[in-house]
Every structure is written in C-alpha cells, then in structure tokens.
Amino acid sequence: MDRGFVLPNVGPGPDPLSFWELDAAFAVLLLHRDFYCSECRQQIRRVKKRYDEFEARDAEVVSVLPEDHETATEWQKQYHLPFPVLADPDTELGDRFDQPTRFGLLGKLHDVIGRMPAAIVLDLRGDEPVERYAHRGDSRTDRPRIDELLEAVDHAATNSLDEEADRPDSVEIDRVEPAASADPFDDDAATDGAQVDEGADDGRSDASGADAQGDDALGPRDAGPKPQRPLRTPEDVDLPEGVELRRGDSDDVVGAMRVLQGALLDIDGSTVRDAAPAGELLLATERDWIVGALVLRDGHVEGVAVRRERRGQGIGSALVEAAVLDEGSTVTADFRAGVREFWKNLGFEVEQDGSRFWGIRTP
C-alpha cells in the first residue's frame, strides 16, 4: 500500500501527517506557490469559508506550502485553518503531483517566480490514493472555483473502486474559462502581492495577509449583495470638499489600477477586475476623477492608494473606514514598517513578524 508522504502538519490533525491519517474518503490538495502569494491567500480564505461543504462530502482539504515548518506555522497563525497545513520545503508533494513550474530550471530553483498553483482531488477509499481530478495552473491566477472542486469530489464519489481499469487517472470538470482581458495591467509577470499606501506616509508594503472570522455586524448578507447597495461614508470621516466615496464597477478597473500602480503597488489586475463586480472595489472620486482606490477581498485589504497630489488629506483613511463599515466584520491587512502607524491609528491591532506587520480590526 502506498499512502505517499510523511510531512509536518501545523494545522489540525496528526503531526506528522500522511494519507494514512486522513479520516476521509477524499482529499483535496491545494498546492500553493509560496507564503507570499496573494492569490493563494485569497483561495485559502474562500475554501475556509466553505469548508463545511467539503466535510459534508467526506473530503478533507489539505493546504500544502513549499516552505519550512516555521513559515507554515505563521501561515496557520494568520488563518486558523480548520484542516491540515503541511510544510513541504522540499516540494515532495508538488513534485509527486506534477505541480507545474515556469522558466525551466530557474523556476524550479526559485519557487517565487516559477511555481504555479495546483489543486488535486484524491480518492482515498482504496489501498492507494487515486487521482480523480487535477487543475494544474499555467499562471498564478489559474485556479479552480470552489464549486468546481466540490463538483470534482461529487464526480469522484460516483465512481466505484472496481472501475479502476476502465477509468483515466484523473477527470476534467467542465469549467467556464474567463474571457480574454484587454486590461493592460493584467500582467502575469508582475510581482506577487498587493501593497498598502497612505497619503501622509510615502511608505509602501506588501499586502497579502491574515484572515479572521467574525459575525456580520452590518449583516452584509441581510443587507443584500454589495454591488446592489450604495457605499456608506462613515459619519466620522472628514473628506476634502468635492471628494466622494463610491463602489467601482468594471469600467473603473483601469482607472483604479493607474492609482494603485501609480503608487508603485504590485497588485495584479485580475484581483482588481474580480473585486469590481463583487462590490469590493472602493473609490474616492472628484468629478468622476479617481483620486483614491481600495481593493477588499474576503475581508482583507489587498491594496489601498491615493494619488500623490491628494495625499495627507484623509482620503486613504476614509477608504479604509468605509471598507470596515461596509464589511461589517473582521478586516485584515498586512504591510511593512513604513505604514504601520497608519493602520494603528485606524484601530488595527498590529503584530510584527520579521520585517512584516499584520493588522486586524474587529467591529
């Protein structure tokens, strides 16, 4: 019997962990790119929110980081994932399940530029794990939807073990491919992570961070979908005359990206494009001119920036306050030293990890 790996587990369950110890009929392996990958962080937050749907299917999710034990522990500290988190510094699982890399040998040696995401569904009902589904990304944003992973588990559950000889190693689930984008900022070669910028401080920071759960104090689900409700301006913010806050839509993506990247923030165009229809692109405008932008995904501030000539006027603070009010639950961010006072002044509890800082604010 081949149950594969034995790796350190810093999440729930036995430590170390192998397929033998997974008390489930199926395993969903999420093979991440690295600790700082913002898209990996978005993915894991979404899976966490819907973890009960995997449990209902007798499927165990496993978060696999190609990092050492200490780094994986920090990942779990930020997310409090209810499923195993494996430290795989030698990329044992990534290599075993053909996690793709780019840029040839250089990509294999340097995961931060070469390793792409992958998601694998394994059938654990037999003597050996059988790969039933695989999504191996060809870019860092090429990932399956949560519904697609759940559908893959459902599909695997309909296959009996005695069909082994007549069945391919893995199945491909039909999925809707995103339309080709004309967004000039959606460059797959861009650096991972977004950054946070505030008017009174020229400091910049990576943003790709922590996640925490909280009750929906505003009741976003009760208040209706975000795109259908107006963005409320907090009563205690003092905006410059003529500046208003509103939600951005798909027509605002390029303009928002100009503000974010004009502040030298490495935020991926696809992140901003996905935020707009979800009502999570927040803008400060003056006569239809975008002077500030904030991207909020799953309760995490992916990036906030203000045009240089409008900094120091409270616009960045107003955008963050509006995001907190709109979310109605815990909001998080991560950043570097240059802007930590900005987040502290906005009521975020800040913790340091090396050169990075993590902020969390609860209602």
Solvent accessible surface area in square Angstrom, and as a share of the most:
residue,aa,sasa,rsa
1,M,154,0.69
2,D,61,0.32
3,R,34,0.12
4,G,34,0.33
5,F,2,0.01
6,V,101,0.58
7,L,13,0.07
8,P,46,0.29
9,N,5,0.03
10,V,30,0.17
11,G,14,0.14
12,P,61,0.38
13,G,53,0.51
14,P,63,0.40
15,D,88,0.45
16,P,76,0.48
17,L,1,0.00
18,S,6,0.04
19,F,0,0.00
20,W,138,0.49
21,E,76,0.34
22,L,15,0.07
23,D,142,0.74
24,A,21,0.16
25,A,17,0.13
26,F,6,0.03
27,A,0,0.00
28,V,1,0.00
29,L,0,0.00
30,L,1,0.01
31,L,3,0.01
32,H,1,0.01
33,R,7,0.02
34,D,9,0.05
35,F,6,0.02
36,Y,101,0.38
37,C,0,0.00
38,S,6,0.04
39,E,12,0.05
40,C,0,0.00
41,R,0,0.00
42,Q,13,0.06
43,Q,14,0.06
44,I,0,0.00
45,R,1,0.00
46,R,72,0.26
47,V,1,0.00
48,K,28,0.12
49,K,101,0.43
50,R,75,0.27
51,Y,21,0.08
52,D,93,0.48
53,E,54,0.24
54,F,0,0.00
55,E,99,0.44
56,A,87,0.68
57,R,78,0.28
58,D,73,0.38
59,A,4,0.03
60,E,35,0.16
61,V,0,0.00
62,V,0,0.00
63,S,0,0.00
64,V,4,0.02
65,L,0,0.00
66,P,16,0.10
67,E,37,0.17
68,D,71,0.37
69,H,93,0.41
70,E,139,0.62
71,T,34,0.20
72,A,0,0.00
73,T,61,0.36
74,E,25,0.11
75,W,0,0.00
76,Q,29,0.13
77,K,112,0.48
78,Q,10,0.04
79,Y,0,0.00
80,H,119,0.53
81,L,3,0.01
82,P,53,0.33
83,F,1,0.00
84,P,6,0.04
85,V,0,0.00
86,L,0,0.00
87,A,0,0.00
88,D,2,0.01
89,P,74,0.47
90,D,119,0.62
91,T,17,0.10
92,E,75,0.34
93,L,0,0.00
94,G,2,0.02
95,D,89,0.46
96,R,98,0.36
97,F,15,0.06
98,D,95,0.49
99,Q,16,0.07
100,P,35,0.22
101,T,37,0.21
102,R,84,0.31
103,F,110,0.46
104,G,49,0.47
105,L,127,0.63
106,L,95,0.47
107,G,0,0.00
108,K,126,0.53
109,L,120,0.60
110,H,94,0.42
111,D,30,0.16
112,V,84,0.49
113,I,73,0.37
114,G,0,0.00
115,R,9,0.03
116,M,5,0.02
117,P,4,0.02
118,A,6,0.04
119,A,0,0.00
120,I,0,0.00
121,V,0,0.00
122,L,1,0.01
123,D,0,0.00
124,L,9,0.04
125,R,88,0.32
126,G,22,0.21
127,D,88,0.45
128,E,92,0.41
129,P,21,0.13
130,V,28,0.16
131,E,33,0.15
132,R,1,0.00
133,Y,0,0.00
134,A,11,0.08
135,H,6,0.03
136,R,84,0.31
137,G,0,0.00
138,D,106,0.55
139,S,21,0.13
140,R,9,0.03
141,T,56,0.33
142,D,40,0.21
143,R,42,0.15
144,P,10,0.06
145,R,117,0.43
146,I,19,0.09
147,D,72,0.37
148,E,2,0.01
149,L,1,0.00
150,L,6,0.03
151,E,84,0.38
152,A,0,0.00
153,V,1,0.00
154,D,59,0.31
155,H,76,0.34
156,A,0,0.00
157,A,51,0.40
158,T,107,0.62
159,N,22,0.11
160,S,50,0.32
161,L,75,0.37
162,D,128,0.66
163,E,72,0.32
164,E,83,0.37
165,A,102,0.79
166,D,134,0.69
167,R,31,0.11
168,P,88,0.55
169,D,112,0.58
170,S,39,0.25
171,V,24,0.14
172,E,116,0.52
173,I,8,0.04
174,D,131,0.68
175,R,75,0.27
176,V,129,0.74
177,E,109,0.49
178,P,116,0.73
179,A,94,0.73
180,A,109,0.84
181,S,50,0.32
182,A,103,0.80
183,D,18,0.09
184,P,97,0.61
185,F,42,0.17
186,D,49,0.26
187,D,76,0.40
188,D,47,0.24
189,A,86,0.67
190,A,29,0.22
191,T,88,0.51
192,D,19,0.10
193,G,6,0.05
194,A,2,0.01
195,Q,20,0.09
196,V,0,0.00
197,D,1,0.01
198,E,9,0.04
199,G,12,0.11
200,A,88,0.68
201,D,45,0.23
202,D,79,0.41
203,G,18,0.17
204,R,107,0.39
205,S,0,0.00
206,D,26,0.13
207,A,0,0.00
208,S,2,0.01
209,G,0,0.00
210,A,13,0.10
211,D,6,0.03
212,A,27,0.21
213,Q,100,0.44
214,G,36,0.35
215,D,128,0.67
216,D,43,0.22
217,A,76,0.59
218,L,61,0.30
219,G,9,0.09
220,P,19,0.12
221,R,202,0.74
222,D,134,0.69
223,A,54,0.42
224,G,22,0.21
225,P,79,0.49
226,K,26,0.11
227,P,71,0.45
228,Q,148,0.66
229,R,36,0.13
230,P,111,0.70
231,L,18,0.09
232,R,131,0.48
233,T,63,0.36
234,P,14,0.09
235,E,180,0.81
236,D,122,0.63
237,V,32,0.18
238,D,125,0.65
239,L,36,0.18
240,P,30,0.19
241,E,171,0.77
242,G,47,0.46
243,V,9,0.05
244,E,120,0.54
245,L,16,0.08
246,R,79,0.29
247,R,30,0.11
248,G,4,0.04
249,D,75,0.39
250,S,72,0.46
251,D,134,0.69
252,D,19,0.10
253,V,7,0.04
254,V,47,0.27
255,G,20,0.19
256,A,0,0.00
257,M,0,0.00
258,R,141,0.51
259,V,5,0.03
260,L,0,0.00
261,Q,56,0.25
262,G,56,0.54
263,A,3,0.03
264,L,107,0.53
265,L,2,0.01
266,D,54,0.28
267,I,3,0.02
268,D,7,0.04
269,G,0,0.00
270,S,13,0.08
271,T,9,0.05
272,V,0,0.00
273,R,73,0.27
274,D,74,0.38
275,A,0,0.00
276,A,3,0.02
277,P,83,0.52
278,A,38,0.29
279,G,1,0.01
280,E,18,0.08
281,L,0,0.00
282,L,1,0.01
283,L,0,0.00
284,A,0,0.00
285,T,10,0.06
286,E,24,0.11
287,R,206,0.75
288,D,132,0.68
289,W,103,0.36
290,I,15,0.08
291,V,0,0.00
292,G,0,0.00
293,A,0,0.00
294,L,0,0.00
295,V,0,0.00
296,L,2,0.01
297,R,22,0.08
298,D,26,0.13
299,G,8,0.07
300,H,0,0.00
301,V,0,0.00
302,E,2,0.01
303,G,1,0.01
304,V,0,0.00
305,A,0,0.00
306,V,1,0.01
307,R,62,0.23
308,R,142,0.52
309,E,107,0.48
310,R,35,0.13
311,R,34,0.13
312,G,53,0.51
313,Q,73,0.32
314,G,28,0.26
315,I,1,0.01
316,G,1,0.01
317,S,32,0.21
318,A,1,0.01
319,L,0,0.00
320,V,0,0.00
321,E,30,0.14
322,A,0,0.00
323,A,0,0.00
324,V,15,0.09
325,L,49,0.24
326,D,8,0.04
327,E,18,0.08
328,G,4,0.04
329,S,11,0.07
330,T,7,0.04
331,V,0,0.00
332,T,2,0.01
333,A,0,0.00
334,D,0,0.00
335,F,0,0.00
336,R,108,0.39
337,A,45,0.35
338,G,36,0.34
339,V,0,0.00
340,R,82,0.30
341,E,94,0.42
342,F,17,0.07
343,W,0,0.00
344,K,95,0.40
345,N,125,0.64
346,L,18,0.09
347,G,48,0.46
348,F,7,0.03
349,E,125,0.56
350,V,35,0.20
351,E,99,0.44
352,Q,118,0.53
353,D,56,0.29
354,G,60,0.57
355,S,85,0.55
356,R,11,0.04
357,F,17,0.07
358,W,18,0.06
359,G,2,0.02
360,I,56,0.28
361,R,52,0.19
362,T,84,0.49
363,P,103,0.65
